[in-house]
Amino acid sequence: MSDQDVVITGIGIVSCLGVGRQAHWDALTADSPAPVVDAERFSPYSVHPLPEIDWSAQIPRRGDQRQMETWQRLGTYAAGLALDDAAIKGDEALCATMDMIVAAGGGERDLAVDTAILDASLTRNDQDLLLNEKLTTELRPTLFLAQLSNLLAGNISIVHKVTGSSRTFMGEEGAGVSALETAVARIRAGQSSHLLVGGAFQSEHPDYLLSYELDGLLHRGDWAPVWARGERGGIITGSGAAFLVLETRAHAQERGRKAYAMIGRIVSEGSSRAPETFPDRIGALIETASNGVTPAFAMSGASGAAAATVAEKTALDKRGLAARGFSSLTGHLKEAQFPFAVALAALAVEKNHALAPFDAGCETAAAAVGAVVATTIGYRRGEGAALIEPA
């Protein structure tokens, strides 16, 4: 045990399962954990939609709410939950010295403009001239400014007054892994004493679903658990966010704050995915993160994408590690996937509760909780694992 140990003192999570850590814990420990699925709006694809959210609970000013896209409101809201949970929100001195690292994607497209351009292109051959016309008449410069990825961090700074250093990572699940890995490294190196880290994803938008489907990644048909989507696999996306307050053990103790859990070793990769070696590489990643400790189970961020999901399950089964594929219940949260996995693992460790299988057909019972390994194997690239231990 060291004063520089990285502990989790605040958790802010939102998904289709509800708002906040208690709503999620209640859903995960129900007799029969069940997802919330919308199979109608984007048929033949399903999504896990946002729950009802009173945005004013964490973003009081209507003006601030109006100038944010949904994904920015979602991240700002979850960040506020984490700050509240850690008893930092409203403390000007702590917020002014708090660093922030965010995992974010791009913004939402203007569907009306996209549709107008596509419709016009059906009757015109001068495509270059058409695009120039639309750029000068239909698209507002402020639209592009509102879509900048680092504006999520900017909005958190404005609304919650977190005004220390700020970094934003882009790159799907890998962004979430890099954000957490960097946050932990900064704290251990003495460069931060307390830090806000996380990400958000709003999947209920046709252009986001299109980007998945162009690569043949989406699951079609009825909902199925993440491990049981057949040979083709498939992702069911979800809207959600996860933010964590990380502190040094010494800083948390000085404030009199109890920690949920401690982050042990955290590792990442992004190299070749040759089918014959991929499961062994994932296994090595998990073993490196476990650092000689035997986790009770893996809080898996498996997406449902066939190659990555099968390889991860193979690696976990080979090591006798029970899996808990939370995407079965929340959907795939892209940049927020790894922070969400760590948040759920921290809750299980803090409550010393071995969660029952989310999918009785593919997941096995787990031993008593001492530590949990949180994983994210990106649907296309980017792998990460972290050991979450009792604080």
Contacts in CASP RR format, 6 or more apart in sequence:
PFRMAT RR
TARGET T0000
AUTHOR 0000-0000-0000
METHOD contacts of the structure
MODEL  1
MSDQDVVITGIGIVSCLGVGRQAHWDALTADSPAPVVDAERFSPYSVHPL
PEIDWSAQIPRRGDQRQMETWQRLGTYAAGLALDDAAIKGDEALCATMDM
IVAAGGGERDLAVDTAILDASLTRNDQDLLLNEKLTTELRPTLFLAQLSN
LLAGNISIVHKVTGSSRTFMGEEGAGVSALETAVARIRAGQSSHLLVGGA
FQSEHPDYLLSYELDGLLHRGDWAPVWARGERGGIITGSGAAFLVLETRA
HAQERGRKAYAMIGRIVSEGSSRAPETFPDRIGALIETASNGVTPAFAMS
GASGAAAATVAEKTALDKRGLAARGFSSLTGHLKEAQFPFAVALAALAVE
KNHALAPFDAGCETAAAAVGAVVATTIGYRRGEGAALIEPA
1 249 0 8 1.000
2 249 0 8 1.000
3 248 0 8 1.000
3 249 0 8 1.000
3 250 0 8 1.000
4 187 0 8 1.000
4 188 0 8 1.000
4 190 0 8 1.000
4 248 0 8 1.000
4 249 0 8 1.000
4 250 0 8 1.000
5 248 0 8 1.000
5 249 0 8 1.000
5 262 0 8 1.000
5 391 0 8 1.000
6 184 0 8 1.000
6 187 0 8 1.000
6 188 0 8 1.000
6 246 0 8 1.000
6 247 0 8 1.000
6 248 0 8 1.000
6 249 0 8 1.000
6 262 0 8 1.000
6 263 0 8 1.000
6 264 0 8 1.000
7 246 0 8 1.000
7 247 0 8 1.000
7 248 0 8 1.000
7 249 0 8 1.000
7 252 0 8 1.000
7 259 0 8 1.000
7 260 0 8 1.000
7 261 0 8 1.000
7 262 0 8 1.000
7 263 0 8 1.000
7 391 0 8 1.000
8 244 0 8 1.000
8 245 0 8 1.000
8 246 0 8 1.000
8 259 0 8 1.000
8 260 0 8 1.000
8 261 0 8 1.000
8 262 0 8 1.000
8 263 0 8 1.000
8 342 0 8 1.000
8 343 0 8 1.000
8 346 0 8 1.000
8 388 0 8 1.000
8 391 0 8 1.000
9 85 0 8 1.000
9 86 0 8 1.000
9 245 0 8 1.000
9 246 0 8 1.000
9 247 0 8 1.000
9 252 0 8 1.000
9 257 0 8 1.000
9 258 0 8 1.000
9 259 0 8 1.000
9 260 0 8 1.000
10 82 0 8 1.000
10 83 0 8 1.000
10 85 0 8 1.000
10 86 0 8 1.000
10 244 0 8 1.000
10 245 0 8 1.000
10 260 0 8 1.000
11 20 0 8 1.000
11 21 0 8 1.000
11 81 0 8 1.000
11 82 0 8 1.000
11 85 0 8 1.000
11 242 0 8 1.000
11 243 0 8 1.000
11 244 0 8 1.000
11 245 0 8 1.000
11 260 0 8 1.000
11 343 0 8 1.000
11 346 0 8 1.000
11 347 0 8 1.000
12 20 0 8 1.000
12 21 0 8 1.000
12 78 0 8 1.000
12 79 0 8 1.000
12 80 0 8 1.000
12 81 0 8 1.000
12 82 0 8 1.000
12 85 0 8 1.000
12 241 0 8 1.000
12 242 0 8 1.000
12 243 0 8 1.000
12 244 0 8 1.000
12 343 0 8 1.000
13 20 0 8 1.000
13 21 0 8 1.000
13 24 0 8 1.000
13 78 0 8 1.000
13 81 0 8 1.000
13 240 0 8 1.000
13 241 0 8 1.000
13 242 0 8 1.000
13 243 0 8 1.000
13 340 0 8 1.000
13 343 0 8 1.000
13 344 0 8 1.000
14 20 0 8 1.000
14 50 0 8 1.000
14 51 0 8 1.000
14 53 0 8 1.000
14 74 0 8 1.000
14 75 0 8 1.000
14 77 0 8 1.000
14 78 0 8 1.000
14 81 0 8 1.000
14 240 0 8 1.000
14 241 0 8 1.000
14 242 0 8 1.000
15 24 0 8 1.000
15 48 0 8 1.000
15 51 0 8 1.000
15 238 0 8 1.000
15 239 0 8 1.000
15 240 0 8 1.000
15 241 0 8 1.000
15 329 0 8 1.000
15 330 0 8 1.000
15 331 0 8 1.000
15 333 0 8 1.000
15 340 0 8 1.000
16 35 0 8 1.000
16 36 0 8 1.000
16 37 0 8 1.000
16 48 0 8 1.000
16 49 0 8 1.000
16 50 0 8 1.000
16 51 0 8 1.000
16 238 0 8 1.000
16 239 0 8 1.000
16 240 0 8 1.000
16 329 0 8 1.000
16 330 0 8 1.000
16 331 0 8 1.000
17 23 0 8 1.000
17 24 0 8 1.000
17 27 0 8 1.000
17 28 0 8 1.000
17 35 0 8 1.000
17 36 0 8 1.000
17 51 0 8 1.000
17 329 0 8 1.000
17 330 0 8 1.000
18 24 0 8 1.000
18 27 0 8 1.000
18 51 0 8 1.000
19 51 0 8 1.000
19 53 0 8 1.000
19 81 0 8 1.000
20 81 0 8 1.000
21 81 0 8 1.000
21 85 0 8 1.000
21 343 0 8 1.000
21 347 0 8 1.000
24 344 0 8 1.000
24 347 0 8 1.000
25 347 0 8 1.000
25 351 0 8 1.000
27 33 0 8 1.000
27 329 0 8 1.000
28 326 0 8 1.000
28 329 0 8 1.000
28 344 0 8 1.000
28 355 0 8 1.000
28 358 0 8 1.000
29 353 0 8 1.000
29 355 0 8 1.000
29 356 0 8 1.000
33 329 0 8 1.000
33 356 0 8 1.000
33 358 0 8 1.000
34 329 0 8 1.000
35 48 0 8 1.000
35 223 0 8 1.000
35 328 0 8 1.000
35 329 0 8 1.000
35 330 0 8 1.000
35 331 0 8 1.000
36 48 0 8 1.000
36 49 0 8 1.000
36 51 0 8 1.000
37 46 0 8 1.000
37 47 0 8 1.000
37 48 0 8 1.000
37 223 0 8 1.000
37 236 0 8 1.000
38 46 0 8 1.000
38 47 0 8 1.000
38 48 0 8 1.000
38 49 0 8 1.000
38 204 0 8 1.000
39 46 0 8 1.000
39 221 0 8 1.000
39 222 0 8 1.000
39 223 0 8 1.000
41 47 0 8 1.000
41 204 0 8 1.000
42 204 0 8 1.000
42 206 0 8 1.000
42 209 0 8 1.000
44 220 0 8 1.000
44 221 0 8 1.000
45 209 0 8 1.000
45 213 0 8 1.000
45 218 0 8 1.000
45 219 0 8 1.000
45 220 0 8 1.000
45 236 0 8 1.000
46 219 0 8 1.000
46 221 0 8 1.000
46 223 0 8 1.000
46 236 0 8 1.000
47 203 0 8 1.000
47 204 0 8 1.000
47 209 0 8 1.000
47 236 0 8 1.000
47 237 0 8 1.000
47 238 0 8 1.000
47 239 0 8 1.000
47 331 0 8 1.000
48 203 0 8 1.000
48 236 0 8 1.000
48 237 0 8 1.000
48 238 0 8 1.000
48 239 0 8 1.000
48 329 0 8 1.000
48 330 0 8 1.000
48 331 0 8 1.000
49 204 0 8 1.000
49 238 0 8 1.000
49 239 0 8 1.000
50 70 0 8 1.000
50 74 0 8 1.000
50 202 0 8 1.000
50 204 0 8 1.000
50 239 0 8 1.000
50 240 0 8 1.000
53 74 0 8 1.000
53 77 0 8 1.000
55 65 0 8 1.000
55 73 0 8 1.000
55 77 0 8 1.000
56 62 0 8 1.000
56 65 0 8 1.000
57 77 0 8 1.000
58 76 0 8 1.000
58 77 0 8 1.000
58 79 0 8 1.000
58 80 0 8 1.000
58 81 0 8 1.000
58 84 0 8 1.000
58 159 0 8 1.000
59 65 0 8 1.000
59 68 0 8 1.000
59 73 0 8 1.000
59 76 0 8 1.000
59 77 0 8 1.000
59 159 0 8 1.000
61 159 0 8 1.000
64 155 0 8 1.000
64 158 0 8 1.000
64 159 0 8 1.000
65 73 0 8 1.000
67 146 0 8 1.000
68 76 0 8 1.000
68 146 0 8 1.000
68 151 0 8 1.000
68 155 0 8 1.000
69 107 0 8 1.000
69 108 0 8 1.000
69 146 0 8 1.000
69 147 0 8 1.000
69 202 0 8 1.000
70 108 0 8 1.000
70 202 0 8 1.000
70 204 0 8 1.000
70 205 0 8 1.000
70 239 0 8 1.000
71 104 0 8 1.000
71 105 0 8 1.000
71 107 0 8 1.000
71 108 0 8 1.000
71 152 0 8 1.000
71 200 0 8 1.000
71 201 0 8 1.000
71 202 0 8 1.000
72 151 0 8 1.000
72 152 0 8 1.000
72 155 0 8 1.000
72 200 0 8 1.000
74 200 0 8 1.000
74 201 0 8 1.000
74 202 0 8 1.000
74 239 0 8 1.000
74 240 0 8 1.000
74 241 0 8 1.000
75 152 0 8 1.000
75 156 0 8 1.000
75 199 0 8 1.000
75 200 0 8 1.000
75 241 0 8 1.000
75 243 0 8 1.000
76 152 0 8 1.000
76 155 0 8 1.000
76 156 0 8 1.000
76 159 0 8 1.000
76 160 0 8 1.000
77 241 0 8 1.000
78 198 0 8 1.000
78 199 0 8 1.000
78 200 0 8 1.000
78 240 0 8 1.000
78 241 0 8 1.000
78 242 0 8 1.000
78 243 0 8 1.000
79 156 0 8 1.000
79 160 0 8 1.000
79 162 0 8 1.000
79 196 0 8 1.000
79 198 0 8 1.000
79 241 0 8 1.000
79 243 0 8 1.000
80 89 0 8 1.000
80 156 0 8 1.000
80 159 0 8 1.000
80 160 0 8 1.000
80 243 0 8 1.000
81 243 0 8 1.000
82 196 0 8 1.000
82 243 0 8 1.000
82 244 0 8 1.000
82 245 0 8 1.000
83 89 0 8 1.000
83 90 0 8 1.000
83 95 0 8 1.000
83 160 0 8 1.000
83 162 0 8 1.000
83 196 0 8 1.000
83 245 0 8 1.000
85 245 0 8 1.000
86 245 0 8 1.000
86 247 0 8 1.000
86 257 0 8 1.000
87 255 0 8 1.000
87 257 0 8 1.000
88 94 0 8 1.000
88 95 0 8 1.000
88 98 0 8 1.000
88 194 0 8 1.000
88 245 0 8 1.000
89 95 0 8 1.000
89 160 0 8 1.000
90 160 0 8 1.000
90 161 0 8 1.000
92 161 0 8 1.000
94 194 0 8 1.000
95 160 0 8 1.000
95 161 0 8 1.000
95 162 0 8 1.000
95 163 0 8 1.000
96 161 0 8 1.000
96 163 0 8 1.000
96 164 0 8 1.000
97 164 0 8 1.000
97 193 0 8 1.000
97 194 0 8 1.000
98 162 0 8 1.000
98 163 0 8 1.000
98 164 0 8 1.000
98 194 0 8 1.000
98 195 0 8 1.000
98 196 0 8 1.000
99 164 0 8 1.000
99 165 0 8 1.000
99 166 0 8 1.000
99 183 0 8 1.000
99 186 0 8 1.000
99 191 0 8 1.000
99 192 0 8 1.000
99 194 0 8 1.000
99 195 0 8 1.000
99 196 0 8 1.000
100 153 0 8 1.000
100 156 0 8 1.000
100 157 0 8 1.000
100 162 0 8 1.000
100 164 0 8 1.000
100 165 0 8 1.000
100 166 0 8 1.000
100 167 0 8 1.000
100 195 0 8 1.000
100 196 0 8 1.000
100 197 0 8 1.000
101 166 0 8 1.000
101 167 0 8 1.000
101 168 0 8 1.000
101 169 0 8 1.000
101 179 0 8 1.000
101 180 0 8 1.000
101 182 0 8 1.000
101 183 0 8 1.000
101 186 0 8 1.000
101 195 0 8 1.000
101 196 0 8 1.000
101 197 0 8 1.000
101 198 0 8 1.000
102 150 0 8 1.000
102 152 0 8 1.000
102 153 0 8 1.000
102 156 0 8 1.000
102 166 0 8 1.000
102 167 0 8 1.000
102 168 0 8 1.000
102 169 0 8 1.000
102 179 0 8 1.000
102 197 0 8 1.000
102 198 0 8 1.000
102 199 0 8 1.000
103 168 0 8 1.000
103 169 0 8 1.000
103 170 0 8 1.000
103 171 0 8 1.000
103 174 0 8 1.000
103 175 0 8 1.000
103 176 0 8 1.000
103 178 0 8 1.000
103 179 0 8 1.000
103 198 0 8 1.000
103 199 0 8 1.000
103 335 0 8 1.000
103 336 0 8 1.000
103 338 0 8 1.000
103 339 0 8 1.000
104 149 0 8 1.000
104 150 0 8 1.000
104 152 0 8 1.000
104 153 0 8 1.000
104 168 0 8 1.000
104 169 0 8 1.000
104 170 0 8 1.000
104 175 0 8 1.000
104 199 0 8 1.000
104 200 0 8 1.000
104 335 0 8 1.000
105 149 0 8 1.000
105 170 0 8 1.000
105 171 0 8 1.000
105 172 0 8 1.000
105 175 0 8 1.000
105 201 0 8 1.000
105 334 0 8 1.000
105 335 0 8 1.000
106 147 0 8 1.000
106 149 0 8 1.000
106 170 0 8 1.000
107 146 0 8 1.000
107 147 0 8 1.000
107 149 0 8 1.000
108 147 0 8 1.000
108 202 0 8 1.000
108 205 0 8 1.000
108 207 0 8 1.000
108 208 0 8 1.000
109 205 0 8 1.000
109 207 0 8 1.000
110 138 0 8 1.000
110 139 0 8 1.000
110 143 0 8 1.000
111 206 0 8 1.000
111 207 0 8 1.000
113 134 0 8 1.000
113 138 0 8 1.000
113 139 0 8 1.000
114 207 0 8 1.000
116 134 0 8 1.000
116 138 0 8 1.000
117 130 0 8 1.000
117 131 0 8 1.000
117 134 0 8 1.000
117 138 0 8 1.000
120 130 0 8 1.000
120 134 0 8 1.000
121 127 0 8 1.000
121 130 0 8 1.000
124 130 0 8 1.000
145 151 0 8 1.000
149 168 0 8 1.000
149 170 0 8 1.000
150 166 0 8 1.000
150 168 0 8 1.000
152 168 0 8 1.000
152 199 0 8 1.000
152 200 0 8 1.000
153 166 0 8 1.000
153 167 0 8 1.000
153 168 0 8 1.000
154 166 0 8 1.000
156 162 0 8 1.000
156 196 0 8 1.000
157 163 0 8 1.000
157 166 0 8 1.000
162 196 0 8 1.000
165 192 0 8 1.000
167 179 0 8 1.000
167 182 0 8 1.000
169 175 0 8 1.000
169 176 0 8 1.000
169 178 0 8 1.000
169 179 0 8 1.000
169 182 0 8 1.000
171 335 0 8 1.000
172 334 0 8 1.000
172 335 0 8 1.000
172 378 0 8 1.000
172 379 0 8 1.000
172 380 0 8 1.000
172 381 0 8 1.000
172 382 0 8 1.000
173 303 0 8 1.000
173 334 0 8 1.000
173 335 0 8 1.000
173 337 0 8 1.000
173 338 0 8 1.000
173 376 0 8 1.000
173 377 0 8 1.000
173 378 0 8 1.000
173 379 0 8 1.000
173 382 0 8 1.000
174 268 0 8 1.000
174 335 0 8 1.000
174 338 0 8 1.000
174 376 0 8 1.000
174 378 0 8 1.000
174 381 0 8 1.000
174 382 0 8 1.000
174 384 0 8 1.000
175 335 0 8 1.000
176 198 0 8 1.000
176 199 0 8 1.000
176 335 0 8 1.000
176 336 0 8 1.000
176 337 0 8 1.000
176 338 0 8 1.000
176 339 0 8 1.000
176 376 0 8 1.000
177 268 0 8 1.000
177 338 0 8 1.000
177 376 0 8 1.000
177 382 0 8 1.000
177 383 0 8 1.000
177 384 0 8 1.000
178 268 0 8 1.000
179 197 0 8 1.000
179 198 0 8 1.000
179 199 0 8 1.000
179 338 0 8 1.000
179 339 0 8 1.000
180 197 0 8 1.000
180 198 0 8 1.000
180 244 0 8 1.000
180 263 0 8 1.000
180 266 0 8 1.000
180 338 0 8 1.000
180 339 0 8 1.000
180 342 0 8 1.000
180 386 0 8 1.000
181 266 0 8 1.000
181 267 0 8 1.000
181 268 0 8 1.000
181 384 0 8 1.000
183 192 0 8 1.000
183 195 0 8 1.000
183 197 0 8 1.000
183 246 0 8 1.000
184 246 0 8 1.000
184 263 0 8 1.000
184 264 0 8 1.000
184 266 0 8 1.000
184 386 0 8 1.000
186 192 0 8 1.000
186 195 0 8 1.000
187 193 0 8 1.000
187 195 0 8 1.000
187 246 0 8 1.000
187 247 0 8 1.000
187 248 0 8 1.000
190 248 0 8 1.000
193 247 0 8 1.000
193 248 0 8 1.000
193 250 0 8 1.000
193 251 0 8 1.000
194 245 0 8 1.000
194 246 0 8 1.000
194 247 0 8 1.000
194 248 0 8 1.000
194 251 0 8 1.000
195 245 0 8 1.000
195 246 0 8 1.000
195 247 0 8 1.000
196 243 0 8 1.000
196 244 0 8 1.000
196 245 0 8 1.000
196 246 0 8 1.000
197 243 0 8 1.000
197 244 0 8 1.000
197 246 0 8 1.000
197 339 0 8 1.000
198 241 0 8 1.000
198 242 0 8 1.000
198 243 0 8 1.000
198 244 0 8 1.000
198 336 0 8 1.000
198 339 0 8 1.000
199 241 0 8 1.000
199 242 0 8 1.000
199 243 0 8 1.000
199 335 0 8 1.000
199 336 0 8 1.000
199 339 0 8 1.000
200 240 0 8 1.000
200 241 0 8 1.000
200 242 0 8 1.000
200 335 0 8 1.000
200 336 0 8 1.000
201 237 0 8 1.000
201 238 0 8 1.000
201 239 0 8 1.000
201 240 0 8 1.000
201 241 0 8 1.000
201 333 0 8 1.000
201 334 0 8 1.000
201 335 0 8 1.000
201 336 0 8 1.000
202 208 0 8 1.000
202 239 0 8 1.000
202 240 0 8 1.000
203 209 0 8 1.000
203 237 0 8 1.000
203 238 0 8 1.000
203 239 0 8 1.000
203 331 0 8 1.000
203 332 0 8 1.000
203 333 0 8 1.000
203 334 0 8 1.000
204 238 0 8 1.000
204 239 0 8 1.000
208 237 0 8 1.000
209 218 0 8 1.000
209 237 0 8 1.000
212 218 0 8 1.000
212 235 0 8 1.000
212 237 0 8 1.000
215 380 0 8 1.000
217 234 0 8 1.000
217 235 0 8 1.000
217 305 0 8 1.000
217 379 0 8 1.000
218 234 0 8 1.000
218 235 0 8 1.000
218 236 0 8 1.000
218 237 0 8 1.000
219 229 0 8 1.000
219 233 0 8 1.000
219 234 0 8 1.000
219 235 0 8 1.000
219 236 0 8 1.000
219 304 0 8 1.000
223 236 0 8 1.000
224 230 0 8 1.000
225 325 0 8 1.000
225 328 0 8 1.000
225 358 0 8 1.000
225 359 0 8 1.000
225 361 0 8 1.000
225 362 0 8 1.000
226 302 0 8 1.000
226 303 0 8 1.000
226 304 0 8 1.000
226 309 0 8 1.000
226 325 0 8 1.000
226 327 0 8 1.000
226 328 0 8 1.000
226 359 0 8 1.000
227 302 0 8 1.000
227 304 0 8 1.000
227 309 0 8 1.000
227 313 0 8 1.000
227 323 0 8 1.000
227 325 0 8 1.000
227 328 0 8 1.000
227 359 0 8 1.000
227 362 0 8 1.000
227 363 0 8 1.000
228 359 0 8 1.000
228 361 0 8 1.000
228 362 0 8 1.000
229 304 0 8 1.000
229 306 0 8 1.000
229 309 0 8 1.000
230 306 0 8 1.000
231 306 0 8 1.000
232 306 0 8 1.000
233 304 0 8 1.000
233 305 0 8 1.000
233 306 0 8 1.000
233 309 0 8 1.000
234 303 0 8 1.000
234 304 0 8 1.000
234 305 0 8 1.000
234 306 0 8 1.000
235 303 0 8 1.000
235 304 0 8 1.000
235 305 0 8 1.000
235 332 0 8 1.000
235 379 0 8 1.000
236 304 0 8 1.000
236 327 0 8 1.000
236 331 0 8 1.000
236 332 0 8 1.000
237 331 0 8 1.000
237 332 0 8 1.000
237 334 0 8 1.000
238 330 0 8 1.000
238 331 0 8 1.000
238 332 0 8 1.000
238 333 0 8 1.000
239 333 0 8 1.000
240 330 0 8 1.000
240 333 0 8 1.000
240 336 0 8 1.000
240 340 0 8 1.000
241 333 0 8 1.000
241 336 0 8 1.000
242 333 0 8 1.000
242 336 0 8 1.000
242 339 0 8 1.000
242 340 0 8 1.000
242 342 0 8 1.000
242 343 0 8 1.000
243 339 0 8 1.000
244 339 0 8 1.000
244 342 0 8 1.000
244 343 0 8 1.000
244 346 0 8 1.000
246 263 0 8 1.000
247 255 0 8 1.000
247 257 0 8 1.000
247 259 0 8 1.000
249 259 0 8 1.000
249 262 0 8 1.000
249 391 0 8 1.000
252 258 0 8 1.000
252 259 0 8 1.000
258 391 0 8 1.000
259 391 0 8 1.000
260 346 0 8 1.000
260 347 0 8 1.000
260 349 0 8 1.000
260 350 0 8 1.000
260 391 0 8 1.000
261 345 0 8 1.000
261 346 0 8 1.000
261 349 0 8 1.000
261 350 0 8 1.000
261 388 0 8 1.000
261 389 0 8 1.000
261 390 0 8 1.000
261 391 0 8 1.000
262 388 0 8 1.000
262 389 0 8 1.000
262 390 0 8 1.000
262 391 0 8 1.000
263 342 0 8 1.000
263 386 0 8 1.000
263 387 0 8 1.000
263 388 0 8 1.000
263 389 0 8 1.000
264 289 0 8 1.000
264 291 0 8 1.000
264 386 0 8 1.000
264 387 0 8 1.000
264 388 0 8 1.000
264 389 0 8 1.000
265 288 0 8 1.000
265 289 0 8 1.000
265 290 0 8 1.000
265 291 0 8 1.000
265 386 0 8 1.000
265 387 0 8 1.000
266 289 0 8 1.000
266 384 0 8 1.000
266 385 0 8 1.000
266 386 0 8 1.000
266 387 0 8 1.000
267 285 0 8 1.000
267 288 0 8 1.000
267 289 0 8 1.000
267 384 0 8 1.000
267 385 0 8 1.000
267 386 0 8 1.000
268 382 0 8 1.000
268 383 0 8 1.000
268 384 0 8 1.000
269 281 0 8 1.000
269 285 0 8 1.000
269 382 0 8 1.000
269 383 0 8 1.000
269 384 0 8 1.000
270 381 0 8 1.000
270 382 0 8 1.000
270 383 0 8 1.000
271 281 0 8 1.000
273 307 0 8 1.000
273 308 0 8 1.000
273 311 0 8 1.000
273 381 0 8 1.000
275 307 0 8 1.000
275 311 0 8 1.000
278 307 0 8 1.000
278 311 0 8 1.000
279 311 0 8 1.000
279 312 0 8 1.000
279 314 0 8 1.000
279 315 0 8 1.000
279 318 0 8 1.000
280 315 0 8 1.000
281 383 0 8 1.000
282 311 0 8 1.000
282 312 0 8 1.000
282 314 0 8 1.000
282 315 0 8 1.000
282 375 0 8 1.000
282 377 0 8 1.000
282 383 0 8 1.000
283 315 0 8 1.000
283 318 0 8 1.000
283 319 0 8 1.000
285 375 0 8 1.000
285 383 0 8 1.000
285 384 0 8 1.000
285 385 0 8 1.000
286 298 0 8 1.000
286 315 0 8 1.000
286 316 0 8 1.000
286 319 0 8 1.000
286 321 0 8 1.000
286 373 0 8 1.000
286 375 0 8 1.000
286 385 0 8 1.000
287 319 0 8 1.000
288 385 0 8 1.000
289 373 0 8 1.000
289 384 0 8 1.000
289 385 0 8 1.000
289 386 0 8 1.000
289 387 0 8 1.000
290 371 0 8 1.000
290 373 0 8 1.000
290 387 0 8 1.000
291 387 0 8 1.000
293 371 0 8 1.000
293 387 0 8 1.000
293 389 0 8 1.000
294 371 0 8 1.000
295 321 0 8 1.000
295 370 0 8 1.000
295 371 0 8 1.000
295 372 0 8 1.000
295 373 0 8 1.000
295 387 0 8 1.000
296 322 0 8 1.000
296 348 0 8 1.000
296 354 0 8 1.000
296 366 0 8 1.000
296 367 0 8 1.000
296 368 0 8 1.000
296 369 0 8 1.000
296 370 0 8 1.000
296 371 0 8 1.000
296 372 0 8 1.000
297 321 0 8 1.000
297 322 0 8 1.000
297 323 0 8 1.000
297 324 0 8 1.000
297 354 0 8 1.000
297 355 0 8 1.000
297 366 0 8 1.000
297 367 0 8 1.000
297 369 0 8 1.000
297 372 0 8 1.000
297 373 0 8 1.000
298 316 0 8 1.000
298 321 0 8 1.000
298 322 0 8 1.000
298 323 0 8 1.000
298 324 0 8 1.000
298 372 0 8 1.000
298 373 0 8 1.000
298 374 0 8 1.000
298 375 0 8 1.000
299 324 0 8 1.000
299 325 0 8 1.000
299 326 0 8 1.000
299 341 0 8 1.000
299 342 0 8 1.000
299 344 0 8 1.000
299 345 0 8 1.000
299 348 0 8 1.000
299 372 0 8 1.000
299 373 0 8 1.000
299 374 0 8 1.000
299 375 0 8 1.000
299 388 0 8 1.000
300 312 0 8 1.000
300 316 0 8 1.000
300 323 0 8 1.000
300 324 0 8 1.000
300 325 0 8 1.000
300 326 0 8 1.000
300 327 0 8 1.000
300 341 0 8 1.000
300 375 0 8 1.000
301 325 0 8 1.000
301 326 0 8 1.000
301 327 0 8 1.000
301 337 0 8 1.000
301 338 0 8 1.000
301 340 0 8 1.000
301 341 0 8 1.000
301 374 0 8 1.000
301 375 0 8 1.000
301 376 0 8 1.000
301 377 0 8 1.000
302 308 0 8 1.000
302 309 0 8 1.000
302 312 0 8 1.000
302 313 0 8 1.000
302 323 0 8 1.000
302 325 0 8 1.000
302 327 0 8 1.000
302 375 0 8 1.000
302 377 0 8 1.000
303 309 0 8 1.000
303 327 0 8 1.000
303 332 0 8 1.000
303 337 0 8 1.000
303 377 0 8 1.000
303 378 0 8 1.000
303 379 0 8 1.000
304 327 0 8 1.000
304 332 0 8 1.000
304 379 0 8 1.000
305 378 0 8 1.000
305 379 0 8 1.000
305 380 0 8 1.000
308 377 0 8 1.000
308 378 0 8 1.000
308 379 0 8 1.000
308 380 0 8 1.000
309 377 0 8 1.000
311 377 0 8 1.000
312 323 0 8 1.000
312 375 0 8 1.000
312 377 0 8 1.000
313 323 0 8 1.000
313 362 0 8 1.000
316 322 0 8 1.000
316 323 0 8 1.000
321 373 0 8 1.000
322 357 0 8 1.000
322 363 0 8 1.000
322 364 0 8 1.000
322 365 0 8 1.000
322 366 0 8 1.000
323 362 0 8 1.000
323 363 0 8 1.000
323 364 0 8 1.000
324 344 0 8 1.000
324 355 0 8 1.000
324 357 0 8 1.000
324 358 0 8 1.000
324 363 0 8 1.000
324 366 0 8 1.000
325 358 0 8 1.000
325 359 0 8 1.000
325 363 0 8 1.000
326 340 0 8 1.000
326 341 0 8 1.000
326 344 0 8 1.000
326 358 0 8 1.000
327 333 0 8 1.000
327 337 0 8 1.000
328 358 0 8 1.000
328 359 0 8 1.000
329 358 0 8 1.000
330 340 0 8 1.000
332 379 0 8 1.000
333 340 0 8 1.000
337 376 0 8 1.000
337 378 0 8 1.000
338 374 0 8 1.000
338 376 0 8 1.000
338 384 0 8 1.000
338 386 0 8 1.000
341 374 0 8 1.000
341 375 0 8 1.000
341 376 0 8 1.000
342 374 0 8 1.000
342 386 0 8 1.000
342 388 0 8 1.000
344 374 0 8 1.000
345 372 0 8 1.000
345 373 0 8 1.000
345 374 0 8 1.000
345 386 0 8 1.000
345 388 0 8 1.000
346 388 0 8 1.000
348 354 0 8 1.000
348 355 0 8 1.000
348 369 0 8 1.000
348 372 0 8 1.000
349 369 0 8 1.000
349 370 0 8 1.000
349 371 0 8 1.000
349 372 0 8 1.000
349 388 0 8 1.000
349 389 0 8 1.000
349 390 0 8 1.000
350 390 0 8 1.000
350 391 0 8 1.000
351 369 0 8 1.000
352 368 0 8 1.000
352 369 0 8 1.000
352 370 0 8 1.000
352 390 0 8 1.000
353 369 0 8 1.000
354 365 0 8 1.000
354 366 0 8 1.000
354 367 0 8 1.000
354 368 0 8 1.000
354 369 0 8 1.000
355 366 0 8 1.000
356 365 0 8 1.000
357 363 0 8 1.000
357 364 0 8 1.000
357 365 0 8 1.000
370 389 0 8 1.000
370 390 0 8 1.000
371 387 0 8 1.000
371 388 0 8 1.000
371 389 0 8 1.000
371 390 0 8 1.000
372 387 0 8 1.000
372 388 0 8 1.000
373 385 0 8 1.000
373 386 0 8 1.000
373 387 0 8 1.000
373 388 0 8 1.000
374 385 0 8 1.000
374 386 0 8 1.000
374 388 0 8 1.000
375 383 0 8 1.000
375 384 0 8 1.000
375 385 0 8 1.000
376 382 0 8 1.000
376 383 0 8 1.000
376 384 0 8 1.000
376 385 0 8 1.000
377 383 0 8 1.000
377 384 0 8 1.000
END
